[in-house]
């Protein structure tokens, strides 16, 4: 009888332990974050393709199932396509530099006027060419001569870099460099020389002088559209002479396109006309779902 009671006690203890273990597992399963749900891929007949213009490499990664790499590449590709991408030839502008004409109206004794052309490529790099003519007539207050610079040609070649290439070509902020050259003629008249020994003065002229100059420029500028298709652009330039022709009896005071030879700063103000040009830009577009029958 004692043996039977002992077995019954063991059975009751084992049953109680099983019941407690079952209740513990049930409580743990009800706690947040502890549930394990097997994901089920829903069936659908709507396929969402990558955005238009996505690189072929990324599309192949989507197809092959390498989704992690595809997402990373797609992110890089989308960053490259955030802004408009302008064509190689964005536009062509032709302008007239009128800065010296304005200054001459207020008493400046020299002027350089040029026609310039700017080819805008990718709305970023802008090759430029400037063709003009310059002249001067001045009698410096502290000097004993009159300088007459004959109307002479000059030209400049260079390029701009537009820092606002991600924005509309109508508004630009740029840096630029130029290489300029001019061959010109000048006269030095009414030269007065006083001989202190003989206590008398001598007046003479130096005419028919010829010279040439090669110089470089670097500067910063802005361009703003005021009305279609007219824009205004201005540029502050720092320049220096690389080489110049030497004369035995004189030295040129003014260089067409450069200005007074002892100056280091110049300014240009151009009124520009943008030639009609068909622009084609690419932008991101929202992907359209495709119907696919499985």
C-alpha positions in Angstrom: 0.0 0.0 0.0 2.8 2.4 0.8 4.4 1.6 -2.6 1.2 2.5 -4.4 0.9 5.8 -2.5 4.5 6.6 -3.3 4.0 6.1 -7.1 0.8 8.2 -7.0 2.8 11.1 -5.3 5.5 10.9 -8.0 2.9 11.0 -10.8 1.3 14.0 -9.2 4.6 15.8 -8.9 5.5 15.1 -12.5 2.1 16.3 -13.7 2.6 19.5 -11.7 6.0 20.1 -13.2 4.7 19.6 -16.8 1.8 22.0 -16.1 4.2 24.7 -14.7 6.5 24.3 -17.7 3.6 24.6 -20.2 2.3 27.8 -18.5 5.8 29.4 -18.5 6.2 28.7 -22.3 2.7 30.3 -22.9 3.6 33.4 -20.9 6.9 33.8 -22.8 5.2 33.5 -26.1 2.8 36.4 -25.1 5.6 38.9 -24.3 6.2 41.7 -27.0 9.1 41.1 -29.3 9.3 37.4 -28.5 6.9 36.2 -31.2 8.4 34.6 -34.2 6.3 35.1 -37.3 7.2 33.3 -40.5 7.1 35.9 -43.3 4.8 35.1 -46.2 5.5 36.7 -49.6 2.1 37.9 -50.9 1.2 36.9 -54.4 0.7 39.9 -56.8 0.6 40.5 -60.5 1.9 44.1 -60.2 5.6 44.5 -60.9 7.3 47.8 -59.8 10.2 48.3 -62.2 13.3 50.5 -61.3 13.1 54.2 -62.1 13.5 55.2 -65.7 17.1 55.6 -66.6 18.4 53.2 -63.9 21.8 51.7 -64.8 21.6 48.3 -66.5 23.9 46.8 -63.9 21.4 47.7 -61.2 18.5 46.1 -63.1 20.5 42.9 -63.5 21.1 42.8 -59.7 17.3 43.2 -59.1 16.7 40.3 -61.5 19.4 38.0 -60.0 17.9 38.6 -56.5 20.9 40.5 -55.1 18.6 43.1 -53.5 21.1 44.5 -51.0 23.6 45.4 -53.7 20.9 46.6 -56.0 19.5 49.0 -53.3 23.0 50.4 -52.6 23.7 50.9 -56.3 20.2 52.4 -56.9 20.8 54.9 -54.1 24.1 56.1 -55.8 22.4 56.2 -59.2 19.5 58.2 -57.8 21.9 60.8 -56.3 23.5 61.2 -59.7 20.0 61.9 -61.2 18.8 64.3 -58.5 19.5 67.4 -60.7 18.9 68.1 -64.4 21.6 66.9 -66.7 22.2 69.4 -69.4 23.3 68.4 -72.9 26.9 68.9 -74.2 25.9 72.1 -76.0 23.6 73.9 -73.6 23.4 77.3 -75.3 25.5 79.9 -77.2 25.5 83.6 -76.1 26.9 86.6 -78.0 27.5 89.8 -76.1 29.0 93.3 -76.3 31.3 94.7 -73.5 30.2 98.2 -72.9 32.0 98.9 -69.5 34.6 101.3 -71.0 32.0 103.2 -73.1 30.1 103.9 -69.8 33.3 105.0 -68.0 34.4 107.1 -71.0 31.1 109.0 -70.8 32.1 110.0 -67.3 35.6 111.3 -68.4 37.8 108.2 -68.8 40.5 108.9 -71.4 40.7 105.4 -73.0 38.3 102.6 -74.0 38.2 99.0 -75.2 35.1 97.6 -76.7 34.7 94.0 -77.8 32.2 91.4 -79.0 32.4 88.2 -77.1 30.9 84.7 -77.7 30.4 82.1 -74.9 29.7 78.4 -75.7 28.0 76.8 -72.6 28.8 73.1 -72.4 27.0 70.9 -69.9 26.1 74.2 -68.2 29.5 74.0 -66.6 32.5 74.6 -68.9 32.3 77.7 -71.1 34.9 78.3 -73.8 35.0 82.0 -74.7 36.4 84.3 -77.4 36.6 88.1 -77.4 37.4 90.3 -80.4 37.6 94.1 -80.0 39.2 97.4 -80.6 40.8 99.9 -78.2 42.0 103.5 -78.3 43.2 106.3 -76.0 44.0 110.0 -75.8 45.4 111.3 -72.5 47.6 114.1 -71.1 48.5 113.0 -67.6 48.5 115.8 -65.1 51.9 114.9 -63.7 53.6 114.1 -67.1 54.9 116.3 -69.9 53.4 114.6 -72.9 50.1 113.7 -74.7 49.6 110.0 -75.5 47.4 109.1 -78.5 46.6 105.4 -78.9 45.4 104.7 -82.4 42.3 102.4 -82.7 43.9 99.0 -82.7 42.5 95.4 -82.5 42.9 92.8 -79.8 41.5 89.3 -79.0 41.2 87.1 -76.0 40.8 83.3 -75.7 39.7 81.6 -72.5 37.1 79.7 -70.6 34.7 80.1 -67.6 33.7 77.5 -65.0 30.1 77.9 -63.8 29.7 76.9 -60.1 25.9 77.0 -60.5 25.8 74.2 -63.1 23.1 72.3 -61.2 20.7 75.2 -61.7 19.2 77.0 -64.6 21.6 78.5 -67.2 19.8 81.8 -66.8 21.7 82.4 -63.5 25.5 81.8 -63.3 28.4 82.5 -60.9 31.7 81.6 -62.5 35.5 82.0 -62.5 37.3 82.6 -65.7 40.8 82.8 -67.3 41.8 84.7 -70.5 44.9 85.0 -72.7 45.0 88.3 -74.6 47.1 89.7 -77.4 47.1 93.0 -79.2 49.3 94.7 -81.8 48.9 98.5 -81.9 50.2 101.9 -82.8 50.6 105.1 -80.9 52.0 108.6 -80.9 53.6 110.6 -78.1 53.2 114.3 -78.8 53.8 117.6 -77.1 56.8 116.2 -75.3 58.4 119.0 -73.3 62.0 118.7 -72.1 63.6 121.4 -70.0 67.4 121.7 -69.9 68.4 123.1 -66.6 72.0 123.9 -67.8 70.9 126.0 -70.8 67.7 127.0 -69.0 65.5 126.4 -72.0 62.8 124.0 -73.0 62.6 121.8 -76.0 59.3 120.5 -77.5 59.2 117.5 -79.8 56.9 114.6 -81.0 57.5 110.9 -81.2 55.1 109.5 -83.9 54.4 106.3 -85.7 55.4 104.0 -82.8 54.4 100.3 -83.0 54.2 97.7 -80.3 52.5 94.5 -79.2 51.6 92.8 -75.9 50.7 89.4 -74.6 48.9 89.2 -71.2 46.8 86.9 -69.0 43.7 87.5 -66.9 41.9 85.7 -64.1 38.6 86.8 -62.6 35.2 86.1 -61.1 31.8 87.1 -62.5 28.0 86.8 -62.5 25.4 86.5 -65.3 21.7 87.1 -64.8 18.8 86.9 -67.3 16.8 90.1 -67.3 14.3 89.1 -70.0 14.2 86.4 -72.6 16.7 86.1 -74.3 18.7 89.1 -72.9 21.2 88.7 -70.1 23.7 91.0 -68.3 27.0 89.7 -67.2 29.9 91.4 -65.4 33.4 90.2 -64.5 36.2 91.6 -62.3 39.6 90.7 -63.7 43.1 90.7 -62.4 45.7 90.8 -65.2 49.4 90.9 -65.8 51.7 91.4 -68.9 53.7 88.4 -70.0 55.6 90.1 -72.8 55.6 93.3 -74.9 57.4 94.9 -77.8 60.2 97.4 -76.9 60.8 100.8 -78.5 64.0 102.7 -78.1 62.4 106.1 -77.7 59.1 105.3 -75.9 57.0 102.8 -73.9 53.3 102.4 -74.5 51.0 103.8 -71.8 47.8 102.1 -73.0 47.3 98.6 -74.4 44.0 97.8 -76.2 42.0 95.2 -74.3 44.3 95.5 -71.3 44.0 99.2 -70.3 46.8 101.3 -68.8 49.9 99.2 -68.6 50.5 100.1 -64.9 47.1 98.9 -63.9 46.3 95.4 -62.5 42.5 95.4 -62.3 39.8 95.6 -65.0 36.1 95.2 -65.2 33.8 94.1 -68.0 30.0 94.6 -68.4 28.4 92.7 -71.2 24.9 92.8 -72.6 24.3 89.2 -74.0 21.9 87.6 -76.4 21.3 83.9 -76.1 20.8 82.3 -79.4 17.7 80.0 -79.8 18.9 76.5 -78.9 16.7 73.5 -78.4 17.6 72.2 -74.9 17.1 68.6 -73.9 17.4 67.9 -70.2 16.8 64.6 -68.4 15.1 64.4 -65.0 13.9 61.6 -62.8 10.3 60.5 -63.4 8.1 58.4 -61.1 8.1 54.8 -62.1 4.9 53.5 -63.5 3.7 50.0 -62.5 3.6 47.3 -65.2 1.0 44.7 -65.5 2.4 41.2 -65.6 0.6 37.9 -65.8 2.2 35.2 -63.9 
